[in-house]
Amino acid sequence: MATSPGWAECLLEMYDRMHGHFGDLRWWPADSPFEIIVGAILTQNTAWQNVTFAINKLKEAGALTPQDMYLLPISTLAELIRSSGFYQVKARRLANFLSFLHDEYGNSLDRMFAGHLWQLRQILLQIKGVGEETADCILLYAGKKPVFVIDAYTRRILERHGILVGRESYADVQALFMNHLPASSALFNQYHALLVNTGKTFCRKERHCELCPLKNFNSPQECFT
């Protein structure tokens, strides 16, 4: 992946094009930071519609708080989130996070998010079932920490525009954004949401380039000349 002072201009042009098309997306759709965290864990390997159904089941059961969910038997939790797919695995992952939050922070998200961004990120990554993308979703969307989330949509868009070659690590792609854009949680939130919407709507496996806001976007080489 090339580096150049022109990266900031390129990345901001991409942002402006997508923002002009989609507007303010106001992500993540949730009623509370805890609901965001639950959604971030449940959305692994499934469609968001399935996650929404599972979250509604948790709400109906009065279980969408750290304390109430922590007290649920794991078999009950698994049944409530059945629609999210791999529900037995995801129930254990939720239980792992809930035990961590209970033991380390007394079920307080405020206490957890008071920690330093990168130290907290390393701690979250030690929870079984929490990978980099999930940890960063928790930090950005629930904690409003300035960290950029990298997902499959982001990689696909950047690869198709010649910015990535496909072998870059998660950290490499994340650094591209974080080293060249202002450290703003609001900017990172909206940028990631724009990439997801562009990926879902236009940059799919079957491409819809003619209507895409990134149609004819300059290649990196053109940006830096």
Secondary structure, 3 states (H helix, E strand, C coil): CCCCCCHHHHHHHHHHHHHHHHCCCCCCCCCCHHHHHHHHHHCCCCCHHHHHHHHHHHHHCCCCCHHHHHHCCHHHHHHHCHHHCCHHHHHHHHHHHHHHHHHHHCCCHHHHHCCCHHHHHHHHHCCCCCCHHHHHHHHHHHCCCCCCCCCHHHHHHHHHCCCCCCCCCHHHHHHHHHCCCCCCHHHHHHHHHHHHHHHHHCCCCCCCHHHCCCCCCCCHHHHCC
